Amino acid sequence: MTRLILGIDPGQSGGLCELWPDRDPILHAMMDEVDLREFFETRAMSADYDTTVYLEQVGGYIGKPQPGSAMFNFGNGYGFIRGLLSANRIKTVLVRPQTWQKGIPGLQGVKGADRKRAMKEHASRLYPNSKITLKTADALLIADFGSKQP
């Protein structure tokens, strides 16, 4: 059975990464609800794949103060993803940012846009043949983390 690792960085500016054995990663900017539902029904639900999703575990604070409406929308999207995964019985591992980011060089004391760029650069070094964006870099690194787990 083929092992499929999916990394998800939730949120409107997040992304999704498919890591297949012996292939370059397939990267997606975060999809809307209809496309996410279709994605999981077609790719992740096949009996031919042993699928595990590594989903970034988020809390109520995303690095800077946000209006309540923005936080509600973010939480709503995150809950939708969790619900889709659960309803489709897809094995899901929640992983804290501190866990999947551990060991990535150049992050110590770096915040904001500079931190995102450092992660994108690291992802580009790991996967030089992939077109990595700021939206997909975290998802790729989350999937890469997941691929190294037993």
PERALIN-V110209 format. One record per pair of residues at least 12 apart in sequence whose C-alpha atoms are under 8 Angstrom apart, sorted by sequence separation. I is the first residue (numbers start at 1). J is the second residue. D is the distance in Angstrom with one decimal. If there is no record, write none. Layout:
i/j/d
I/J/D
I/J/D
This chain:
i/j/d
6/18/4.8
15/27/7.4
16/28/5.1
106/118/6.4
107/119/7.8
120/132/6.9
5/18/6.0
6/19/6.2
15/28/5.6
16/29/6.3
120/133/6.8
4/18/7.0
5/19/5.1
15/29/4.3
16/30/6.2
120/134/6.1
123/137/6.1
4/19/6.0
5/20/6.7
14/29/6.3
15/30/4.2
104/119/7.6
4/20/5.3
13/29/7.4
14/30/5.3
15/31/7.7
3/20/6.7
4/21/7.5
13/30/6.7
105/122/7.6
117/134/7.0
120/137/5.0
123/140/7.0
2/20/7.9
3/21/7.0
12/30/6.1
104/122/7.3
116/134/6.6
119/137/6.5
120/138/7.4
123/141/6.3
2/21/7.6
11/30/7.1
119/138/6.9
10/30/7.3
119/141/7.9
53/90/7.2
55/92/6.9
57/94/5.1
52/90/6.8
53/91/6.2
54/92/6.0
55/93/6.2
56/94/5.8
57/95/5.2
58/96/7.0
51/90/6.9
52/91/5.0
53/92/4.7
54/93/4.9
55/94/5.0
56/95/5.0
57/96/4.9
58/97/7.9
4/44/8.0
51/91/6.7
52/92/5.8
53/93/6.1
54/94/5.9
55/95/6.1
56/96/5.8
57/97/7.1
101/141/7.9
52/93/7.4
54/95/6.5
56/97/6.5
100/141/7.4
100/142/6.0
45/88/7.2
40/84/7.9
4/49/6.2
6/51/7.4
8/53/7.4
10/55/7.6
40/85/7.9
45/90/7.5
100/145/5.8
2/48/6.5
3/49/5.7
4/50/5.9
5/51/5.9
6/52/6.3
7/53/5.9
8/54/6.3
9/55/6.6
10/56/6.9
44/90/7.3
1/48/5.8
2/49/4.8
3/50/4.7
4/51/4.7
5/52/5.2
6/53/4.6
7/54/4.9
8/55/4.9
9/56/5.7
33/80/7.8
37/84/7.0
41/88/7.8
1/49/5.7
2/50/5.9
3/51/6.0
4/52/6.5
5/53/5.9
6/54/6.0
7/55/6.0
8/56/6.3
40/88/7.8
1/50/6.2
5/54/7.4
7/56/8.0
63/112/7.7
12/74/7.6
11/74/5.8
11/77/6.6
10/77/7.5
11/78/6.9
10/78/6.0
10/81/7.9
56/142/7.4
55/142/7.6
54/142/6.6
54/143/6.4
53/143/8.0
54/146/6.1
25/127/8.0
24/127/7.6
24/129/7.2
25/130/6.8
27/132/7.6
30/135/7.7
24/130/6.7
29/135/5.9
29/136/6.0
28/136/6.5
27/136/6.2
27/140/7.4
25/140/7.6
17/136/7.1
15/135/5.5
16/136/6.5
14/135/4.9
15/136/4.7
13/135/5.6
14/136/6.4
15/137/7.8
17/139/5.4
18/140/7.9
15/138/7.4
16/139/5.2
17/140/5.3
14/138/7.5
15/139/5.5
16/140/7.3
19/143/6.6
14/139/7.3
18/143/7.4
19/144/7.6
17/143/6.5
9/136/7.9
19/147/7.8
9/138/6.1
8/138/7.9
9/139/4.9
8/139/4.9
7/139/4.9
7/140/6.2
9/142/7.6
7/141/7.6
8/142/7.0
7/142/5.1
8/143/7.5
7/143/4.0
6/143/5.6
7/144/7.8
5/143/6.1
7/146/7.5
5/146/6.8
5/147/6.4
